[in-house]
Amino acid sequence: MKAALEICFWVCAGLIAWTQLGYALALALLARVLPAAGEKPRAASWRSPARGGADHQSEARGLPSLSLITAAHDEQRVIGAKVHNALALDYPRERLEVIVACDGCSDATARGARDAGADLVLELARGGKIRAQDAAVARARGEIVAFSDANALWHADAARELVRAFADPRVGYACGQVSFAAAAPGEHAANQEGVYWRYELALRALESRLCSITAGNGAIYATRRSAYIVVDPIMGHDLSLPFNMVKRGLRAVYVPTARASEKMVPSLSGEFARKRRMMSHTWPIVLRGGMLSPRGYSPGYALMIVSHRVLRYCTPALHALALAANIALLALGAGALYWCTLAAQLALLLAALLAGALRSRPLLLARYYVLTTASPAAGLWDWLRHGTPAWWDAAEGTR
């Protein structure tokens, strides 16, 4: 009994350590010794020379047509700025199509998008973000279809940088880099999302260099129109598209030079609610959306999916099992080592509790880790209890 509990404890602890830290170290080591996945010769080259030069104008004539799609539900506060931002991109206007797909809007989103100059505004019955994007892709004219959230603003060169990835015919999906800004001065103090996101982007860059990324983001990404995949409306593109592209023999890559920004959820409770909602959409993808099927994966990519996605989502269960095994071992008379491991686990929980009263960075990071680690379990509970709707409302404070 004691031996079984020890195996349970150390396996759980080892898997937590692997998914949270060891995986990143392994990727960094592999990146040093293996050639980049994208080093093979490309069929074309869309470069980004200095703006305003003859080379820049020549490149513009060779760029693919691009449809930039924003699915929006009651976004009248930000849709005008979003469309203006899209139209101001350093991309040939004759090759850029701006589409706003209004998902059952009850406000002036559609009028605001038209007044701002959108090329196409679709007014749809509410079916969720994915179905609104599907409808927009069906009407899009671009060779490349790009997607963005209504509150995400792209840097001027983001579109050019993003489409450069598709000069490689093996690339079917590309996502850019999104940074988070505080909604107002001081609002970022409680939410440590920025720390996590910088770490996540570093992992994404390593995955992209070695093979393909395991997830994207909704603020800035694109696919070839010919490669676009229609997925279940509760299964978002962020997680569904990258691994499905890989299953179809294409690469999913990260383009850090294609940059966008959006407002951060101001409170940690709001961030927990956002991640809980995201995880209620994630579990259907993991359990019945094809992610767990190894068909179409290389061995390396399969290991990435298990390490970065499956184990990360299972971390709440791993923590619970490790804690239970640790307590049981002490009840059976285990030695001082297990008192130390129990103290470490309880210290993490205590630090998370104290963060509500003491706003120090280590305590806030502990609280962020505990709550966001709990979010997969909460999202799974929500999905199993009452299912997951295809639509959702914007997180408070992000508009």
C-alpha angles and dihedrals in degrees: 000000000000092000091051091051091050091051090048093050097047095042090052093045091047093050091049091050091047098051094042100041117348094063091055092049091049092051091049091051093048091048088059096053105030128068117250116266091233098054096099116105115278128225093226140008126220105183130183108229124180111304117258098021129119090255089054091054092046091051091051091061090055098047117112120249110266131204112198110202128195119185109204138184115189094335100146091132094062109016095090092054090046094054092045089051091051093049091049093058117122092249128113106271092218089058097044124084119186115205128183116193109198109210105208093313117190095187136057097287094120094048091046091052092050093046090051091055107259112170094221130017118188119198106203137175110257109274101141135269096290095054090046089053091048090054091049093049089051089058097037121112099195126109086220121043115203127189135205141168120252092245096046118099120201125218113247095257096040097103093051092047093048096051091049087077090065092062081086105075090210092065117094101163134030131179129189136216120280122194125197124229127193113258088226135357111296096007093112093061097093099037114070094188091123092063092049093045094053089053091047092051091051089055091047092053091052093047091049092050094050103035127320135322120261097216141010136199135250098233099072127005140122144193136192107268088230090055098046112131125211108220136182108289093239091052108080125217094241092076104016102054103053098055093038090054089053090051087056093054096260132117126243110208142185119230108195093184091063098082136187135165136208139172119276122232100262100219132049090229088056090048090051090051090049093050091044089055091046091051092052085062093042100057095060088054092050098043104034107003098081101259093118094050109096093204108125095013124117113226090254094051092046088056090050092052092049095043102042102029116019097039092041091055091046093052095102090058092044091052092048092049092047092051093046092047091047093053092045091051091053090049087056092052102263117174135261094282091071092049086057094049091048090049090052092052094047091046090057091052092045092050090052090052093048092051089077090066103025114050098202119142097240092051093045090050090051091051091046090052094048096047097042090045088054093050096081090056092048091047092049090051091051093049095047093044102048109352127245124282119224092235136054140178126250116270112260115262097018097101 
